[in-house]
Amino acid sequence: MKNRIISATAGVLSLGLLAFGFSKWDSLRMKGVKSTKIEPAIFNYYFEAGADDNEYTDFFYDMGSRFKGISKSTIQNASTISEMLDQQEIDQVDSYKRVSIIILKNDEQTDIRESGYTDKLTESQLKLFSTFTYSTNFLIRADYIPKDKSMQDEFNSFTPHFTVVPEKQAEYVDGKDALLTYFGARNKKNTKNLDIKMLRPAKMYFTVTTEGKITDIRLDYSCGYSNIDIDMIELLTNTSGKWTPAQNGKGEKIEQELVVSYGMVGC
């Protein structure tokens, strides 16, 4: 490979990246990015462009709610667990041993939970659902006896994760596919000569306001490459004003938190 590493040592390189990152981050804050977490990456090398560069074509992009979206009206009107499950999950169950609704904070299970023992939601579970706001994350933990008798001596459970979303979710004006294509095209220069062992699943949270603006960008997990993280923040910031706001069940415009995932495929 004819490329030359711009910095001579990893130590000098790391310092250079930090200086680059925080300098660029200062300019992003001037554009209204309120909050983020910049994580330095030691192996974040810069190479001169060359014809023999290797682009990592499996670099992953996605955008949506943190977990599987479920509308607020669906959980408010539900009377059974089955109304929130996939048919594949329902078809496995002969009967339930225990069913718990558990609120998640920072992707971790909390002690805020309510349990029942049948498909029918209990009064305490219904009361817990009534407290959920948009962007609440929760899971259903169902321990069950399977219909398949060959599996009845095993421990069987499933734990689908959900995010409460508006009845009409916020949308990029040209569609999700166009947004992901935009990220891929503008980030292409950063996916040259990646050390795949250093690449990680990244999560970047942001809010679409009632005016279709982007605010409250925060990097929850770095992809392992700080220049990619910083550029992804800038790319997302530049889409401000190109979003259709979310709407609640009454048709009123509301804010919605969404997540851009990139890097490696992961949870």
Sine and cosine of phi, psi and omega as CSV:
sin_phi,cos_phi,sin_psi,cos_psi,sin_omega,cos_omega
0.00,0.00,0.71,-0.70,-0.08,-1.00
-1.00,0.03,-0.08,1.00,-0.02,-1.00
-0.92,0.39,0.55,-0.83,0.07,-1.00
-0.91,-0.41,0.71,-0.71,0.08,-1.00
-0.94,0.35,0.80,-0.60,-0.09,-1.00
-0.90,0.44,-0.66,0.75,-0.02,-1.00
-0.99,-0.16,0.56,-0.83,-0.13,-0.99
-0.98,0.18,-0.52,0.85,-0.06,-1.00
-0.73,-0.68,0.39,-0.92,0.01,-1.00
-0.89,0.45,-0.58,0.82,-0.01,-1.00
-0.91,0.41,-0.74,0.67,0.03,-1.00
-0.90,0.44,-0.63,0.77,0.00,-1.00
-0.87,0.49,-0.72,0.70,-0.02,-1.00
-0.87,0.48,-0.68,0.73,0.01,-1.00
-0.90,0.44,-0.65,0.76,0.02,-1.00
-0.89,0.45,-0.65,0.76,0.01,-1.00
-0.91,0.41,-0.65,0.76,0.02,-1.00
-0.89,0.45,-0.69,0.73,0.02,-1.00
-0.89,0.46,-0.70,0.71,0.04,-1.00
-0.88,0.48,-0.72,0.69,-0.07,-1.00
-0.89,0.45,-0.75,0.66,-0.06,-1.00
-0.95,0.31,-0.52,0.85,0.08,-1.00
-0.90,0.44,-0.72,0.70,0.00,-1.00
-0.94,0.35,-0.58,0.81,0.03,-1.00
-0.89,0.46,-0.60,0.80,0.05,-1.00
-0.86,0.51,-0.65,0.76,0.01,-1.00
-0.93,0.37,-0.55,0.84,0.04,-1.00
-0.92,0.39,-0.62,0.78,0.01,-1.00
-0.89,0.46,-0.52,0.85,0.03,-1.00
-0.92,0.40,-0.37,0.93,0.00,-1.00
-1.00,0.00,0.02,1.00,0.07,-1.00
0.96,-0.28,0.10,1.00,0.09,-1.00
-0.96,0.27,0.90,-0.44,-0.18,-0.98
-1.00,0.04,-0.59,0.81,-0.16,-0.99
-0.45,-0.89,0.72,-0.69,0.07,-1.00
-0.33,-0.94,0.16,-0.99,0.02,-1.00
-0.83,-0.56,0.96,-0.29,0.01,-1.00
-1.00,0.01,0.86,-0.51,-0.01,-1.00
-0.95,-0.33,0.90,-0.43,0.02,-1.00
-0.91,0.43,0.60,-0.80,0.02,-1.00
-0.85,-0.53,0.88,-0.47,-0.11,-0.99
-0.88,0.47,-0.64,0.77,-0.09,-1.00
-1.00,-0.08,0.61,0.79,-0.03,-1.00
-1.00,-0.07,0.98,0.18,-0.10,-1.00
-1.00,0.08,0.51,-0.86,0.14,-0.99
-0.93,-0.36,0.72,-0.69,0.00,-1.00
-0.87,-0.50,0.47,-0.88,0.17,-0.99
-0.95,0.31,0.59,-0.81,-0.01,-1.00
-0.91,0.42,0.59,-0.81,0.01,-1.00
-0.43,-0.90,0.41,-0.91,-0.06,-1.00
-0.91,0.41,-0.41,0.91,-0.06,-1.00
-0.99,-0.14,0.29,0.96,0.05,-1.00
-0.91,0.42,0.54,-0.84,0.02,-1.00
-0.97,-0.26,0.91,-0.41,0.04,-1.00
-1.00,0.07,0.70,-0.71,0.05,-1.00
-0.99,0.10,0.98,-0.18,-0.14,-0.99
-0.98,0.21,-0.21,0.98,0.00,-1.00
-1.00,-0.08,0.23,0.97,0.05,-1.00
-0.86,0.52,0.79,-0.62,-0.22,-0.98
-0.99,-0.14,0.63,-0.77,0.12,-0.99
-0.69,-0.72,0.63,-0.78,0.13,-0.99
-0.39,-0.92,0.28,-0.96,0.01,-1.00
-0.49,-0.87,0.68,-0.74,0.04,-1.00
0.21,-0.98,-0.33,-0.94,0.09,-1.00
-0.95,0.30,0.30,-0.95,-0.07,-1.00
-0.86,0.51,-0.74,0.67,0.05,-1.00
-0.86,-0.52,-0.16,-0.99,0.00,-1.00
-0.84,0.54,0.80,-0.60,-0.06,-1.00
-0.96,0.27,0.69,-0.72,0.10,-0.99
-0.69,-0.73,0.78,-0.63,-0.11,-0.99
-0.94,0.33,0.47,-0.88,0.01,-1.00
-0.88,0.47,-0.61,0.80,0.00,-1.00
-0.92,0.40,-0.53,0.85,0.01,-1.00
-0.90,0.43,-0.73,0.69,-0.03,-1.00
-0.96,0.29,-0.49,0.87,0.02,-1.00
-0.95,0.31,-0.46,0.89,-0.04,-1.00
-0.99,-0.17,-0.08,1.00,-0.06,-1.00
-0.95,0.32,0.56,-0.83,0.09,-1.00
-0.83,-0.55,-0.22,0.98,0.01,-1.00
-0.71,-0.70,0.36,-0.93,0.08,-1.00
-0.91,0.42,-0.60,0.80,-0.07,-1.00
-0.84,0.54,-0.47,0.88,-0.01,-1.00
-0.92,0.40,-0.21,0.98,-0.03,-1.00
-0.91,-0.42,-0.04,1.00,-0.07,-1.00
-0.98,-0.20,0.36,-0.93,0.14,-0.99
-0.96,0.27,0.46,-0.89,0.00,-1.00
-0.87,0.50,-0.56,0.83,0.01,-1.00
-0.88,0.48,-0.62,0.79,0.04,-1.00
-0.94,0.33,-0.70,0.72,0.00,-1.00
-0.86,0.51,-0.66,0.75,-0.08,-1.00
-0.91,0.40,-0.31,0.95,-0.01,-1.00
-0.98,0.19,-0.37,0.93,-0.26,-0.96
-1.00,-0.04,0.79,-0.62,0.19,-0.98
-1.00,-0.01,-0.74,0.68,0.08,-1.00
-0.37,-0.93,0.33,-0.94,-0.02,-1.00
-0.99,-0.15,0.64,-0.77,0.16,-0.99
-1.00,0.03,-0.66,0.75,-0.03,-1.00
-0.31,-0.95,0.66,-0.75,0.04,-1.00
-0.76,-0.65,0.86,-0.51,-0.05,-1.00
-0.87,-0.50,0.68,-0.74,0.16,-0.99
-0.98,-0.18,0.86,-0.51,-0.12,-0.99
-0.79,-0.62,0.83,-0.56,0.05,-1.00
-0.97,0.23,0.62,-0.78,0.03,-1.00
-0.95,-0.32,0.66,-0.76,0.12,-0.99
-0.77,-0.64,0.80,-0.60,-0.04,-1.00
0.79,0.61,0.65,0.76,0.03,-1.00
0.93,0.38,0.16,0.99,0.01,-1.00
-0.93,-0.36,0.55,-0.83,0.06,-1.00
-0.94,0.35,0.64,-0.77,0.04,-1.00
-0.96,-0.30,0.03,-1.00,0.07,-1.00
-1.00,0.05,0.03,1.00,0.05,-1.00
-0.99,0.10,0.98,-0.20,-0.10,-0.99
-0.37,-0.93,0.39,-0.92,0.08,-1.00
-0.64,-0.77,0.61,-0.79,-0.10,-0.99
-0.82,-0.57,0.42,-0.91,0.11,-0.99
-0.61,-0.79,-0.08,-1.00,-0.11,-0.99
-0.74,-0.67,0.15,0.99,0.04,-1.00
-0.65,-0.76,0.02,-1.00,0.05,-1.00
-0.92,0.39,-0.47,0.88,-0.04,-1.00
-0.96,0.29,0.75,-0.67,0.03,-1.00
-0.94,0.35,0.67,-0.74,0.03,-1.00
-0.99,0.15,0.21,-0.98,0.05,-1.00
-0.87,0.49,-0.63,0.78,-0.01,-1.00
-0.93,0.36,-0.58,0.82,0.05,-1.00
-0.93,0.36,-0.66,0.75,0.05,-1.00
-0.89,0.45,-0.62,0.78,0.03,-1.00
-0.91,0.41,-0.65,0.76,0.04,-1.00
-0.89,0.45,-0.69,0.72,0.03,-1.00
-0.85,0.52,-0.59,0.81,-0.04,-1.00
-0.91,0.41,-0.30,0.96,0.01,-1.00
-1.00,0.00,-0.16,0.99,-0.08,-1.00
-0.94,0.35,0.70,-0.72,0.10,-0.99
-0.94,-0.33,0.16,-0.99,0.08,-1.00
-0.86,0.50,0.64,-0.77,-0.03,-1.00
0.98,0.19,0.06,1.00,0.15,-0.99
-0.90,0.44,0.74,-0.68,0.06,-1.00
-0.96,-0.27,0.70,-0.71,0.01,-1.00
-0.47,-0.88,0.22,-0.98,0.10,-1.00
-0.74,-0.68,0.39,-0.92,0.14,-0.99
-0.95,-0.32,0.89,-0.46,0.08,-1.00
-0.98,-0.22,0.90,-0.43,-0.04,-1.00
-0.88,-0.47,0.92,-0.39,0.14,-0.99
-1.00,-0.09,0.77,-0.64,-0.17,-0.98
-0.57,-0.82,0.30,-0.95,0.16,-0.99
-0.99,-0.10,0.84,-0.54,-0.09,-1.00
-0.98,0.20,0.39,-0.92,0.10,-0.99
-0.93,0.36,-0.54,0.84,0.01,-1.00
-0.95,0.32,0.95,-0.30,-0.09,-1.00
-0.89,0.45,-0.43,0.91,0.00,-1.00
-0.94,0.34,-0.26,0.97,-0.03,-1.00
-0.95,-0.30,0.06,1.00,-0.12,-0.99
-0.96,0.27,-0.25,0.97,0.06,-1.00
-1.00,0.03,-0.07,1.00,-0.01,-1.00
-0.99,-0.15,0.27,-0.96,0.11,-0.99
-1.00,0.09,0.84,-0.55,-0.08,-1.00
-0.85,-0.53,0.75,-0.66,0.03,-1.00
-0.36,-0.93,0.33,-0.94,0.19,-0.98
-0.64,-0.77,0.44,-0.90,-0.10,-1.00
-0.68,-0.73,0.93,0.38,0.05,-1.00
-0.90,0.45,0.67,-0.74,0.01,-1.00
-0.97,-0.23,0.59,-0.80,-0.06,-1.00
-0.70,-0.71,0.43,-0.90,0.20,-0.98
-0.82,-0.57,0.76,-0.65,0.03,-1.00
-0.96,0.28,0.84,-0.54,-0.07,-1.00
-0.85,-0.53,0.35,-0.94,0.06,-1.00
-0.90,0.43,0.34,-0.94,0.01,-1.00
-0.89,0.46,-0.55,0.83,0.15,-0.99
-0.83,-0.56,0.93,-0.38,-0.09,-1.00
-0.98,0.18,0.40,-0.92,0.07,-1.00
-0.89,0.46,0.57,-0.82,-0.05,-1.00
-0.68,-0.74,0.59,-0.81,0.18,-0.98
-0.94,0.33,0.68,-0.73,-0.18,-0.98
-0.86,0.52,-0.55,0.84,-0.02,-1.00
-1.00,-0.10,0.07,1.00,0.04,-1.00
0.99,-0.14,0.38,-0.93,-0.04,-1.00
-0.87,0.49,-0.69,0.73,-0.03,-1.00
-0.87,0.49,-0.64,0.77,0.02,-1.00
-0.91,0.41,-0.62,0.79,0.02,-1.00
-0.90,0.44,-0.72,0.69,-0.02,-1.00
-0.92,0.39,-0.58,0.82,0.07,-1.00
-0.90,0.43,-0.65,0.76,0.06,-1.00
-0.86,0.51,-0.73,0.68,0.04,-1.00
-0.86,0.51,-0.73,0.68,-0.06,-1.00
-0.89,0.46,-0.68,0.73,-0.03,-1.00
-0.92,0.38,-0.69,0.73,-0.06,-1.00
-0.98,0.21,-0.36,0.93,-0.02,-1.00
-0.99,-0.14,0.04,1.00,-0.11,-0.99
-0.85,0.53,-0.61,0.79,-0.03,-1.00
-0.90,0.44,-0.44,0.90,-0.03,-1.00
-1.00,0.09,-0.18,0.98,-0.06,-1.00
-0.98,-0.18,0.33,0.95,0.09,-1.00
-1.00,0.06,0.71,-0.71,0.17,-0.99
0.84,0.54,0.60,0.80,0.03,-1.00
-0.95,0.31,0.59,-0.81,0.19,-0.98
-1.00,0.06,0.97,-0.22,-0.13,-0.99
-0.87,0.49,-0.45,0.89,0.01,-1.00
-0.91,0.41,-0.36,0.93,-0.02,-1.00
-1.00,-0.06,-0.25,0.97,-0.08,-1.00
-0.97,0.25,0.68,-0.73,-0.04,-1.00
-0.73,-0.68,0.28,-0.96,0.09,-1.00
-0.95,0.32,0.82,-0.58,-0.02,-1.00
-0.95,-0.33,0.53,-0.85,0.04,-1.00
-0.76,-0.64,0.82,-0.57,0.02,-1.00
-0.84,-0.54,0.93,-0.37,-0.02,-1.00
-1.00,0.04,0.50,-0.86,0.08,-1.00
-0.37,-0.93,0.29,-0.96,0.01,-1.00
-0.88,-0.47,0.71,-0.70,0.14,-0.99
-0.99,-0.12,0.87,-0.49,-0.05,-1.00
-0.98,0.20,0.07,-1.00,0.02,-1.00
-0.93,0.36,-0.24,0.97,0.07,-1.00
-0.99,-0.12,0.05,1.00,-0.02,-1.00
0.98,0.18,0.33,0.94,0.03,-1.00
-1.00,-0.07,0.34,-0.94,0.03,-1.00
-0.98,-0.21,0.81,-0.59,0.04,-1.00
-0.67,-0.74,0.13,-0.99,0.15,-0.99
0.80,0.61,0.70,0.71,0.07,-1.00
-0.95,0.30,0.74,-0.67,0.08,-1.00
-0.59,-0.81,0.67,-0.74,0.02,-1.00
-1.00,-0.04,0.93,-0.37,-0.05,-1.00
-1.00,0.07,-0.64,0.77,0.05,-1.00
-0.71,-0.70,0.78,-0.62,0.06,-1.00
-0.97,0.25,0.47,-0.88,0.08,-1.00
-0.99,0.12,-0.02,1.00,-0.01,-1.00
0.99,-0.14,-0.15,0.99,0.00,-1.00
-0.80,-0.60,0.95,-0.31,-0.13,-0.99
-0.92,0.40,-0.54,0.84,0.02,-1.00
-0.91,0.41,-0.57,0.82,0.06,-1.00
-0.93,0.37,-0.70,0.71,0.02,-1.00
-0.83,0.55,-0.74,0.67,-0.05,-1.00
-0.91,0.41,-0.67,0.74,0.02,-1.00
-0.92,0.39,-0.59,0.81,0.04,-1.00
-0.90,0.43,-0.62,0.78,0.06,-1.00
-0.88,0.47,-0.70,0.72,0.00,-1.00
-0.91,0.41,-0.67,0.74,0.01,-1.00
-0.87,0.48,-0.70,0.71,0.02,-1.00
-0.90,0.43,-0.68,0.74,0.01,-1.00
-0.85,0.53,-0.61,0.80,-0.05,-1.00
-0.95,0.30,-0.14,0.99,0.07,-1.00
-1.00,0.03,0.00,1.00,-0.04,-1.00
-0.84,0.55,0.69,-0.72,-0.04,-1.00
1.00,0.01,-0.03,1.00,-0.02,-1.00
-0.92,-0.40,0.49,0.87,-0.04,-1.00
-0.83,-0.56,0.58,-0.81,0.14,-0.99
-1.00,-0.04,0.85,-0.53,-0.07,-1.00
-0.89,0.46,0.40,-0.92,0.09,-1.00
-0.95,0.30,0.32,-0.95,0.06,-1.00
-0.71,-0.70,0.59,-0.81,0.07,-1.00
-1.00,0.09,-0.11,-0.99,-0.07,-1.00
-0.90,0.43,-0.30,0.95,0.01,-1.00
-1.00,-0.06,0.01,1.00,-0.03,-1.00
0.99,0.12,0.17,0.99,0.01,-1.00
-1.00,0.09,0.65,-0.76,0.03,-1.00
-0.94,0.35,0.71,-0.71,0.02,-1.00
-0.67,-0.75,0.30,-0.95,0.08,-1.00
-0.98,0.22,0.47,-0.88,0.08,-1.00
-0.64,-0.77,0.70,-0.72,0.11,-0.99
-1.00,-0.01,0.74,-0.67,0.03,-1.00
-0.79,-0.61,0.15,-0.99,-0.06,-1.00
-0.72,-0.69,0.74,-0.67,0.19,-0.98
-0.99,-0.17,0.82,-0.58,0.07,-1.00
-0.96,-0.28,0.65,-0.76,0.02,-1.00
-0.39,-0.92,0.21,-0.98,-0.04,-1.00
0.99,-0.12,-0.88,-0.48,0.08,-1.00
-1.00,-0.01,0.45,-0.89,0.12,-0.99
-0.94,0.34,0.73,-0.68,0.00,-1.00
-0.19,-0.98,0.01,-1.00,-0.03,-1.00
-0.95,0.30,0.00,0.00,0.00,0.00
